[in-house]
Amino acid sequence: MSDLKERLLPPRPASAINLRGGDSASRPSASGRQPLLGVDVTGLKKRGQGLKSWIRVDTFANTQVIEVDKFSMMRRCDLPARDLRLLDPLFVYPSTILGRERAIVVNLEQIRCIITADEVLLLNSLDNYVLRYVVELQQRLKASAVGEVWNQDSNELIRRRNRDSVFQNSSPDYLPFEFRALEIALEAACTFLDSQASELEIEAYPLLDELTSKISTLNLERVRRLKSRLVALTRRVQKVRDEIEQLMDDDGDMAEMYLTEKKKRMEGSLNGGGDHHSLLGYRSNDGLSLSAPVSPVSSPPDSRRLEKSLSIARSRHDSARSSESSTENIEELEMLLEAYFVVIDSTLNKLTSLKEYIDDTEDFINIQLDNVRNQLIQFELLLTTATFVVAIFGVVAGIFGMNFEIDFFQERGAFKWVLSITGVCGVLVFLAFLWFYKRRRLMPL
């Protein structure tokens, strides 16, 4: 990995001092001003042109670092400017997979690349997932090359044993270059999102269990941050899932992504056009060339009919063959997308289960808090009842504390009688309140 990182680092531009000799560097300009010494003119030029470093991986697993500006990349891949903005690391765009005429634009998490029929162009980055993508793509391309050689040798052996064997065709599991590159990008994105979901699960479940046993401000703050991360990760996983599902639902987009077939079809049409012209270049029986520029009066109408019928037959044959191949290729791509749709859907279900667990924990905490609140209300009701009973003593004391004389004050033991009767009345009133609370089910007694 370190060797690949050193090899993929963009080369340092040469300074302006080393571009010319020492005499020319100190030579004044035509305007009489001394040139700026020690300024990296080439670096300024590259930054002005908007050069970006790209990692190029071809079909033979060869890796190369190139620096291309935006307009050259647009001409090279036949892409509009808005598609290249999706790959700009300065902007944050959701996950996107776009099929164009000559390229596939992939923006899946850290993997931002352009896939063509002959090469993969990634934005040069020292991110570990980008380097792993390059290494994995090289390994699979080399392994597929070895497998193709082995299949050719085995097919040759089968042909020698049985010339009519049905195993002479290529393997049905063969995928073109752009599909293999797209598969690795999908695998990297799904693996990255699934690893983040697993890490979130490992962190979430113990924290939620601790919160249910001990409700504190610190635990609530940690759960709040955890839920924010969960919502952001769920949004990213949902976007990748929706993008794959949208591709699976649109057969036209899937057919547009088969770049190798379109390239072969274009080359075949060019070769077919050459054969057609060579066929029309043959001389007729009367010694006149069918393709020679002759007078429209003397040119026979049969040659025009023949040319028109040949072009119509060739176009029908090409359209029928392309429709059949497109159907097969759509099925291949659909199976590929369906496999990773299941993976990303599993990750989304995992996050959904975690969110439901958090919601259940919140409901349990709310139930606990409601229970505590109900207990406080019941205790407050008891205190209010007890305060009312004690207030009876205050009423009696206020009555007997008035400034008037009665014979009851002269009796011995009058104070004991008043205190006893007031206490018994207070207890009876308190018991009466408790019976009322129990009958109304305001308090479990």
Disulfide bonds with the S-S distance in Angstrom:
none
